[in-house]
Amino acid sequence: MRRFSVVLLLCVLLTGAAQGASVRYILRERSGMVCVYDAQSGVWQDTSCPAASLPRAARAELLRGLVFSSPDALTSALEAYCS
């Protein structure tokens, strides 16, 4: 759990939202799955990662939505949540 918390913190720090950059991606729980919203295309993508398999703290973060401004930051977050 400690490793997950550290990874989650790093993902949040990597997001552009913390630095005032524009929103490009939003990672959220949607219909019980971890999903990504691409703000440029307006399309939701299902990651095939069930939110129920995540720790309670991670699910709470996903309910609020995690904002990312770059594909690299999104990829890091997806690796932390879905691996």
C-alpha positions in Angstrom: 0.0 0.0 0.0 2.9 2.4 0.7 4.3 1.8 -2.7 1.0 2.5 -4.3 0.6 5.8 -2.3 4.0 6.9 -3.4 3.3 6.2 -7.0 -0.1 7.9 -6.8 1.5 11.0 -5.3 4.1 11.0 -8.1 1.3 10.8 -10.7 -0.5 13.7 -9.1 2.7 15.8 -9.1 3.3 14.9 -12.7 -0.1 16.3 -13.8 -0.2 19.6 -15.5 -3.2 20.6 -13.4 -0.9 21.1 -10.4 1.1 23.5 -12.5 -1.9 25.3 -14.2 -1.4 23.6 -17.6 -4.3 22.7 -19.8 -6.3 19.6 -19.2 -5.7 16.9 -21.8 -6.8 13.7 -20.1 -9.0 12.8 -17.2 -8.7 9.4 -15.5 -12.0 8.3 -13.8 -14.1 5.4 -12.8 -17.0 5.0 -15.2 -19.4 2.1 -15.1 -17.1 0.2 -12.7 -14.1 0.5 -15.0 -11.0 2.8 -15.0 -11.6 5.0 -18.0 -9.7 7.8 -19.8 -11.3 10.9 -21.2 -9.4 12.6 -24.0 -10.4 16.2 -23.9 -9.2 16.9 -27.5 -11.3 14.2 -29.1 -14.1 14.2 -26.5 -13.9 10.4 -26.4 -14.0 8.0 -23.4 -11.7 5.0 -23.5 -12.2 1.9 -21.3 -8.9 0.6 -20.0 -10.4 -2.9 -19.2 -9.1 -2.4 -15.6 -11.9 -2.9 -13.1 -12.1 -0.2 -10.4 -13.2 -2.7 -7.8 -9.7 -4.3 -8.0 -8.1 -1.1 -6.7 -7.5 -0.1 -3.1 -10.2 2.1 -1.5 -8.0 5.3 -1.7 -7.4 4.8 -5.4 -11.1 4.4 -6.1 -11.8 7.6 -4.2 -9.3 9.5 -6.3 -10.9 8.1 -9.5 -14.3 9.2 -8.4 -13.0 12.8 -8.2 -11.0 12.3 -11.4 -7.3 12.7 -12.0 -6.3 15.4 -14.5 -3.2 15.0 -16.8 -1.8 17.4 -19.4 0.6 14.9 -21.1 0.5 11.4 -22.4 3.6 10.5 -20.3 1.9 11.5 -17.1 -1.2 9.6 -18.1 0.8 6.5 -18.9 2.5 6.6 -15.5 -0.8 6.8 -13.8 -2.3 3.9 -15.8 0.7 1.8 -15.0 0.3 2.5 -11.3 -3.5 1.8 -11.3 -3.8 -1.1 -13.7 -0.6 -3.1 -13.3 
